[in-house]
């Protein structure tokens, strides 16, 4: 298609969201339920803006996260940034990162 459209593609770059993928839409929070995340709120909640924990999904526009303090619920619109926490497993046979 690039040749047909006469587009110069000598240097074509493809990107991905990366291993610490940002979560933006409600569907992102549903898709990655069960994953560990970090999130930053637009305004502090109980004196804190940064939280991390296990994502439980979304219910009625509210993101549910299991933190060290228990399950917390955040309005989707109050979240400034949210990202998946990268996980690296050790391969048992030779102790290399996979």
C-alpha positions as CSV (number, residue, x, y, z in Angstrom):
1,X,0.0,0.0,0.0
2,X,2.8,2.4,0.8
3,X,4.3,1.8,-2.7
4,X,0.9,2.4,-4.4
5,X,0.4,5.6,-2.5
6,X,3.9,6.7,-3.4
7,X,5.0,7.2,0.3
8,X,8.7,7.2,1.1
9,X,9.2,4.5,3.7
10,X,12.9,4.1,3.8
11,X,12.7,4.4,7.6
12,X,9.5,2.9,8.9
13,X,9.1,2.8,12.7
14,X,6.6,0.8,14.6
15,X,5.9,1.4,18.2
16,X,4.1,-0.4,21.0
17,X,2.7,0.8,24.3
18,X,5.6,-1.0,26.0
19,X,5.7,-3.3,29.0
20,X,4.5,-0.5,31.3
21,X,1.4,0.1,29.1
22,X,-0.6,3.2,30.0
23,X,-4.2,2.6,30.9
24,X,-6.6,5.3,29.7
25,X,-10.0,4.0,28.8
26,X,-12.5,2.1,30.9
27,X,-11.9,-0.9,28.5
28,X,-8.2,-0.8,29.3
29,X,-8.9,-1.2,33.1
30,X,-11.3,-4.1,32.3
31,X,-8.9,-5.8,29.9
32,X,-6.1,-5.8,32.4
33,X,-8.1,-6.8,35.5
34,X,-5.9,-9.1,37.6
35,X,-2.7,-7.1,36.8
36,X,-0.6,-5.0,39.1
37,X,-0.8,-1.3,38.4
38,X,0.3,2.1,39.6
39,X,-1.8,5.1,39.4
40,X,-1.6,8.8,40.1
41,X,-4.7,10.9,41.0
42,X,-5.4,14.4,39.7
43,X,-6.2,15.5,43.3
44,X,-5.0,13.9,46.6
45,X,-7.2,11.4,48.4
46,X,-6.5,11.1,52.1
47,X,-3.3,13.1,51.5
48,X,-2.0,10.8,48.8
49,X,-1.9,11.0,45.0
50,X,0.1,7.8,44.2
51,X,-1.3,4.3,44.7
52,X,-0.3,0.8,43.5
53,X,-2.0,-2.6,43.8
54,X,-3.9,-5.3,42.0
55,X,-6.5,-4.1,39.5
56,X,-9.9,-5.6,40.1
57,X,-11.6,-3.9,37.1
58,X,-14.2,-1.2,36.7
59,X,-17.7,-1.1,38.2
60,X,-20.1,1.8,37.3
61,X,-17.2,4.1,36.1
62,X,-15.1,3.4,39.2
63,X,-11.8,1.7,39.1
64,X,-11.3,-0.9,41.9
65,X,-7.8,-1.6,43.1
66,X,-6.6,-3.9,45.9
67,X,-3.9,-2.0,47.8
68,X,-2.0,-2.8,51.0
69,X,-4.7,-0.8,52.8
70,X,-7.5,-2.9,51.3
71,X,-9.7,-2.4,48.3
72,X,-9.9,1.2,47.1
73,X,-12.3,2.7,44.5
74,X,-11.3,5.6,42.3
75,X,-13.5,7.6,39.9
76,X,-12.1,7.1,36.4
77,X,-12.1,10.8,35.8
78,X,-10.0,11.5,38.9
79,X,-7.1,9.4,37.6
80,X,-4.3,11.4,36.0
81,X,-2.1,8.5,35.0
82,X,-2.2,4.7,35.3
83,X,0.3,2.1,34.1
84,X,0.8,-1.6,34.3
85,X,3.7,-2.7,36.5
86,X,6.1,-4.8,34.4
87,X,6.7,-8.4,35.7
88,X,9.8,-10.5,35.0
89,X,9.8,-14.2,35.8
90,X,12.9,-16.1,36.4
91,X,13.4,-19.2,34.2
92,X,14.0,-22.1,36.6
93,X,16.5,-23.9,34.3
94,X,19.2,-21.3,34.2
95,X,18.0,-18.3,36.3
96,X,17.9,-15.9,33.4
97,X,15.3,-13.2,33.1
98,X,12.6,-14.0,30.6
